[in-house]
Amino acid sequence: MNNVRVELLRDSGSSVSVVRSALVAPEQYTGKHVTCLLVDNCVKNCPQAVVEVDTKYYKGRLPVVCMDRCIYDLILGNDIYEHTSERYEVKQRQAEGAERIVDMIFEKLRSGSMCQL
């Protein structure tokens, strides 16, 4: 990430990608903040940045949420599919019987139709 080797976690349960704040240059911050609902039901307002990522899961510029204390330097969430739109499409929907809106990932099939993952 940003030409620095980092410890990576691919988190299929996360809707956003997260990076350790210490690895982000000041000019990479967007000035925006993202409200995150964490696994313990804690709500956190975090700054957003755009970083350069080169992994087997994703390569290119990626908007990320910045946190001071992370268990990994870079956590790739399901938003990587949104930015790799040739194969996947992410839509926010309210699942049947659910109270919250969730990200639903669809794989684009060759026929032009989509299959929910």
Secondary structure, DSSP 8 states (H G I E B T S, - for coil): -TTS---EEE-TT-SS-EEEGGGS-GGGEEEEEEEEE-TTS-EEEEEEEEEEEESSS-EEEEEEEEESS-SSSEEE-THHHHHSTTTEEEEEEE-TT-SSEEEEEEEE-TTS-EEE-
